[in-house]
Amino acid sequence: MKSSLLAGLFATGALAQGGPWAQCGGINHQGATTCVSGYSCVFLNDWYSQCQPGSAGPTTTLRTSTTTRTTSTAAATSTTSSGKFKWFGINHSCAEFGKGIFPGRWGTEFIFPSNSAIQTHINDGYNTFRVAFAMERLVPNQLTGSLDAGYLKNLTDTVNFITSKGSYAILDPHNFGRYYDNIITNTAAFGSFYTKFANHFKSNSLVVFDTNNEYHDMDQQLVFNLNQAAINAIRAVGATSQYIFVEGNSWSGAWTWAQTNDNLKGLTDPQNKLIYQMHQYLDSDGSGTNPACVSSTIGVQRVQSATNWLRANGKIGMLGEFAGGPNSVCKQAVEGLLEHLKANSDVWHGAAWWAAGPWWGDYMFSFEPPSGTGYTNYNSMLKQYVA
């Protein structure tokens, strides 16, 4: 979740013919409806058709009749019930609250997630929880310092509760590539932090290391170097069974990933367990600060280029943050987004809603049970995609 607005607006242009894996149909789709030679337009659901390899059959499969649409929806529902994500769940955000007030006080500036809320989500079927925390509280004063025993215990208790249930805990330093509001430029110090941090959790195979939340307005090579330093440190201490989620510049946005973060395809991991974590919101500037979504198809449109990038480079992605406001347009956009991820499950292995936490109150995306706005409006939809 961004702390300020993302400048600029992602633009999509119509093509005479769709390229490989491009969208070629769907409700309200205004782009190309035929595909380049060697590809045909394959209907996946009412909201999304895609140019896939093969020239057999018609070059477009737009469904317009009531009879055809009903049949296709049934097929899509069948696919939903059998095609599952590896990771599907909820962000839990609260331990990083009280920005600028460090170390802060439990229950005043920050708090940790509610085990009962996590249990409710587990009962709903979710298997992945991204737990945000503040690096300034875990390693006060300097990155090379010792881990704070009290804050570490609180974080560890939450992680152990999640993983004891057989669920994944994504550890999210929610720092935007910064430490005490200064861009982290010392990659050795960043690696030192991960040496201590990973050593503490290396025996828990259900832990996932997220290198840092939403790098932004940073030198692109620095973003690469910080990610690689974290990977190297994690593996060096013997944390070999865990996945590592790397994030990118420009708030790790899926809609700008291919243009901004192309160099991250060069990251290396001796365990070959790198996952590219992207985030995507559906309001006009992609900041996730407005309950209105641009259109009912904006979810698909904003991740399509990232899908193409992942496939072209042989990478795996995870949509680590997404959400939509409590209205019908956003619900259609979110459903279209998730259907697209599921239809491209060879490169997208999961997603996590933003966000739950006991202090979110009437926040438009709150997934805190039982009465969070996001939870009451989207839980029944999201449960269709749980692993």
Phi, psi and omega in degrees: 000129184284149176263352173212171186284143175278124182286144175090163182231130179290133182244140175243139182243148179280144178243156178297317174224146179284140176281181179306128176070008179284159174289139181226008179182173181134159180305128179070006177294132183242006181267203181298145179242002173234167187240159177295165182305135180094355180230149176232154183277113185255126179288126178251319175197177184301337186260350189206123168240152189222144176284109182242156183303140179123140182246001180290145177082184182292156180278353175219143181232040177296133181258121183238333183279153180298319182296313181296318182297319180297316179298316183293323179298321178298319179296319180295321179297321178297319179296320180301319185289337183255331181271115186240151175278153173290316180237125174211120184187216194225139167285139172242113189239118177185328182288346177263001180297170181074041182304130179088351178249093184237140005283344181080172183238130176304130177087352178241298177269332182210168177207167176255161183302154178277123177300326181292323177293317177299318180297321177299317178296321177297318177298328177286346177113354181291142185238007185219133182225119179267114187257113181278144174211168180257126179298327182296335177273328181281323175229085183294147169078313179207146184298332181275002181283180181280155176290135178289121188298319183291311181294322178297319179297317179299315179296316182296321178300317178296315180299315181296325177297315181297309186286336176293341178268003181084013180260162178272141174244112177271119182270115191245097170291103192273064192243356176059031181072021184231159177221120190051043176069007176254135178304132178284117179247344182270096183292330178294319178294321177298318177296324178298318176302313183290333175300312180290316185295310182293326179299326180291326187251007190293340181273356182257104185288346179270001173279140172240130179268121175259118191299320176181150183277123165049066168307142178203151178051046182232159173300133186294324178293327177296318178300317176301311185296321178295316177300314183293324178298319178295315179302311183299317182293318181300313182289328184295332180272002178095011175277084188255344183269345185275147170282153175238125176262119176262145179242166186241177177290176179057045177064019180060027184292132177296324186291339179245004188301309186298325180281322189267320193247025183300328182294342181290349175295344179274357177298144182234147179219120181299338179268354179055045180234037177275135175235133181269108183268122178241162178234151178205125173247165196242008176278180193299323181254006177071017184272343184073028181249003183229135181287349181273133174262150185300316180198174180285349181246006186294332180299311178296314184300324185279346178250355185301315182294326177292321175302313180298320181295315180301313183291318182297331184254006178065037182249165178245138182243158175222127177273093190286341174215131170204160178187167175211154181287167183278068179210164188293324180297314179295322179298319177293321180294318179294317179297317177299319177300310183293324176296322178295314179300317181293321179292339179244043185290352173291336180240343176249117184252008177168179181199156179219128180288143172257121357200159173254168179155145187291348183251013183281342176056233183265024176309137190298337180253002190305125179253022178283118179285154006262355192238009177302142184303314178295320182296315183288333183268334189237350185301317182297326177289311185295328181298342177290344186249005184291151183285000000 
